[in-house]
């Protein structure tokens, strides 16, 4: 189990959204939903984004494309 946190970054490495679990999550698949808005609630533009997820010492990075 590990506390988990993640962030969405625009292609220029600017963080647009982040989240953190408030409890330890067990191993296995989990779902996080991003509504396509930044931290202030403004809809972000179509484009490439990076999703960074850290669980304990592990770090995963995935490329995402948002099309509006």
Helices and strands as residue ranges (DSSP letters): E 4-10, E 15-20, E 47-55, E 58-66
